[in-house]
Amino acid sequence: MATARANWKGFIKFGEVACSVGLYTAVSTSERIAFNTLNRATGNRVKREFVDSETGNPVERDDQVKGYEIENGDFIVLEPEEIAAAVPESNKTLTIETFIPCSEIEDVYFDKPYYLAPDKMGADAFVLLRDGMRKAKVAALARTVLFRRLRTVLIRPHGSGLIGTTLNFDYEVRSAEQAFEDLPEVKVEGEMLDLAQHIIATKTGEFDPRTMDDRYDAALAALVKAKIEGKPLPKRKTKAPAKTSDLLAALRESAGVKSAAKPKAKQKPGTSSATRRRATKPACKHKAA
């Protein structure tokens, strides 16, 4: 973290012990392909401009204010100084309120991850907190003002440092019951469940983030490269349509299990196998006289 720039600097406090830390972005999208919007006729970049929705006239930055709609088209205006006064005051301290088992918080509450690294002066207390949590197999819940909002941060040991993940507020997380309320009750057992377990067992592996390729970004990069070099544009590979089959057949195919043999057709009474072979044999051709 010596060359990285901290997004936030402050302290972690647990009990009466405190150490200075820096908060660093753990995830960045800066390496993705980015485009500018151009005027097709001139090739020049276009710029975004705010205009009055009724008059159509441009509105300068100093004349733009926040507004909250209370009725259709009726707003109350919030001045910048009023908003600033409502923002919680930051004391630059991540105050740990409680320690919890690492698995207690559902992933749906996870927002953004940040690395937490110590200042040189607070390394001893930082290591004490990190190793203590690791040995107890717990995470910490702390609160502080981050980016003008009071946030709850989940802090966990991560490598030689800590990782702090901001948590979504409860009102932001939608109920899972609404998503699953129309899910029919289906009981799966017998061969189908055995085949599913077999497929899972044969595909069990380990998580390797290096295998997570961004095909969309790679395709855009190939397109840009072809345009620059004047080469034919890459074409999308068409996939063969998926086979339509029932669930049990798809499971058997995935597991490499042959389907059960089809029962033989019933023989008509009074018809022997030899008779059937003669009936289906092509007639002999007569030689020309």
HELIX and SHEET records of a PDB file:
HELIX    1   1 ARG A   61  ASP A   63  5                                   3    
HELIX    2   2 PRO A   80  ALA A   86  1                                   7    
HELIX    3   3 ASP A  107  TYR A  109  5                                   3    
HELIX    4   4 LYS A  120  GLY A  122  5                                   3    
HELIX    5   5 ALA A  123  ALA A  136  1                                  14    
HELIX    6   6 ASP A  170  GLU A  172  5                                   3    
HELIX    7   7 ALA A  176  PHE A  180  1                                   5    
HELIX    8   8 GLU A  191  THR A  202  1                                  12    
HELIX    9   9 PRO A  209  THR A  211  5                                   3    
HELIX   10  10 ARG A  215  GLU A  229  1                                  15    
HELIX   11  11 LEU A  247  ALA A  255  1                                   9    
HELIX   12  12 SER A  273  THR A  280  1                                   8    
SHEET    1   A 8 TRP A   8  PHE A  14  0                                        
SHEET    2   A 8 VAL A  17  THR A  25 -1                                        
SHEET    3   A 8 PHE A 110  PRO A 118 -1                                        
SHEET    4   A 8 GLY A 161  LEU A 167 -1                                        
SHEET    5   A 8 ARG A 149  HIS A 158 -1                                        
SHEET    6   A 8 VAL A 138  LEU A 146 -1                                        
SHEET    7   A 8 THR A  93  PRO A 101 -1                                        
SHEET    8   A 8 TRP A   8  PHE A  14  1                                        
SHEET    1   B 2 LYS A  66  GLU A  71  0                                        
SHEET    2   B 2 ASP A  74  LEU A  78 -1                                        
END                                                                             
